[in-house]
Amino acid sequence: MKYTRFEKARIVGARSLQISLGAPILIRRPKDLIDPIAIAELEFEKDAMPITVKRAV
């Protein structure tokens, strides 16, 4: 599914908040990467997000 930039921002923002509050990280990450937003962006790129988008028709 192709996401708009607004959907991507919402998804990455919500997931980074979850990560910053202690949610488990769903990908293998480099040891030096600690920024929740960067981790959420990596999860988004690797399609490992547990978040879905419902669009109105």
C-alpha positions in Angstrom: 0.0 0.0 0.0 1.3 3.4 -0.9 1.0 5.9 2.0 0.7 9.7 1.7 3.2 11.8 3.5 0.6 12.7 6.1 -0.2 9.0 6.8 3.5 8.3 7.0 4.1 11.1 9.5 1.2 10.0 11.6 2.3 6.3 11.6 6.0 7.1 12.4 5.0 9.6 15.1 2.6 7.2 16.8 5.2 4.4 16.6 8.0 6.5 17.9 5.8 7.5 20.9 5.2 3.9 21.6 9.0 3.1 21.4 9.8 6.1 23.7 7.4 4.7 26.2 9.0 1.3 26.3 7.4 -0.7 23.5 9.6 -3.5 22.1 11.5 -2.7 18.9 10.5 -5.0 16.1 13.7 -4.9 14.0 17.4 -5.4 14.6 18.9 -2.0 15.0 22.5 -0.7 15.2 23.7 -0.3 18.7 24.4 3.4 18.3 20.8 4.2 17.2 18.8 5.3 20.1 16.5 8.0 18.7 12.9 6.7 18.7 12.0 8.6 15.5 14.9 7.1 13.6 14.0 3.6 14.9 10.3 4.1 13.9 11.4 5.2 10.4 13.6 2.1 10.0 10.6 -0.1 11.0 8.4 1.8 8.5 11.0 1.2 5.7 11.3 -2.5 6.6 7.5 -2.8 6.7 7.5 -4.1 10.3 5.0 -1.6 11.7 2.1 -3.0 13.7 0.0 -0.1 12.7 -2.6 -0.1 9.8 -4.4 2.7 8.0 -8.1 2.7 7.3 -9.2 5.0 4.6 -12.7 6.3 4.1 -14.2 5.4 0.7 
